[in-house]
């Protein structure tokens, strides 16, 4: 679901055109620029009115549905529509049920003597109390019931479900889709957690409140936080004045090491830097400024780049494979050049059918013609080997920021997931979502907390995002790939999946004519990166041009909105 800007032109919105369901399938691609969210002040808020005197039950309920879409604070105006017994019991914060914009709301007329009114229609999704959005099955029906009675001669709602039922456009007006940032388990990088936040209390305040509340239930087992338990906003809000966001936190009641203070600062700054109006952040603990080594009382939005959720930053090295072995692709953001890399392992590398390079650029892993997974330094020798099995098929291997090598192999009887630690030892993995499926692509996110994968279905492919949970030492398995979320996908059969950055995938399709797609993991984007004929392999990295090889044996780069041939090669590679 996509959140956009919508201007309300009526008081009651019950039949609307679908404005959030159109997914673009073309357009230019930009690189290197940091994306900022506009101020919450840019949003148009719905005027909320109390009940119309002497309204009949249907009018009352219609007005209530409009009121809950724009009410603020403790929903004081919306509660005026409720009978006294319902005012204190109703919990609007319990979540949101979202119905389609084109829904025609028709109330079922109650039998004589009954005072319950019901309407129903297609449910498109939900937002839970933490702001986590989830698509609903296409067949899901939303049914809302309201009981009414007279209070002082006026109809009032006496019984209703907790939470709120809103249209897609209601959500677009009242919520913003944003990221809050937690830490991967090694605490080296922040990890985005996509949430929908109300704009009625100020988006900077909503962001920090959500951050302090902890990760969403889905992401929580895969990440950690440096923010001490029970930390809260001392002033209750996060004002932004002259470009500075003031985050005044309660004083921790536990020891708080410098490294954790830095990690906490990184979480806060990465969370707030999404707002265009935030140029710097001032953090205080119990009213005392937080001062860290090398930083003053006010920290720039550009601080803590080393914690980037993309792991890779700057002008990232790129590689490729040709008939002679490993090639280097340099100056992609200026004047791209391709040249051979001298390596003692080039004879082996030239035969790889799939390959990947570690995030630190020191190690390569590839699939041999015999169907073995081998790995070692770029210059050789290869000191790691997973022996080939007859009729087995490997998908492209990948690496996380802790130096773990991930690979998936399909066999006639099972799907095997390999995680090989930097010391060469294999780590036991349980990947329940992959069992019983033919895996068409699998990639660990560079931060190591999530995995994207595609599996074959009866006519095409399904695309998923799973969390990755590392268990305590001594537990078997050590790693779980679990809780898959299906991403919207309509591009056909998938050949491979790649992480472009922390929130976007690049997907290569398998059926001729093959094509390359950019897909947002929050479901808001699915774009065909048209312009290259018959791509055979693809590579992606944050802030860098997409690379692709074609059936003619050339590697090209998507620079701006155009594909440019760089030189010969059959397998482009970015680290990860």
Secondary structure, DSSP 4 states (H G I P E B T S, - for coil): ---------SS---S----S-----------SPPP-BPPGGGSPPPPP-PPPTT--HHHHHHHHHHHHHH--TTTHHHHTTB-HHHHTT--GGG-EEEE-TT----PBPPPTT--EEEEEEEEEEEE-TT--EEEPPTT-EEEEEEEEEEETTEEEEEE--SSEEEEHHHHHHHEEEEEEEEE-TTSSSEEEEEEEEESTT-HHHHHHHHHHH-S-HHHHTT-B--SPTT--BSSSS--EETTEEEEEEPPPSS---HHHHHHHHHHHHHHHTTBTT-SEEEEEETTEE---TT--SEEETTTTGGG-TTS--SS--EEEEETTEEEEEE-TTSS-EEEE---TTHHHHTT-SSEEE-TTS-EEEEE-TTS-EEEEETTS-EEEEE---TT-EEPPPEE-TTS-EEEEEE-SS-EEEEEE-TTS-EE-EE-GGGTTS-EEEEEE-TTSSEEEEEEE-SSSEEEEEEEEEEPPTT-SSSEEEEEEEEEP--S-SEEEEEEEETTEEEEEE-SSSP-EEEEETTSS-EEE---SSSEEEEE--TTS-EEEEETTSEEEEEETTEEEEEEE-SEEEEB-
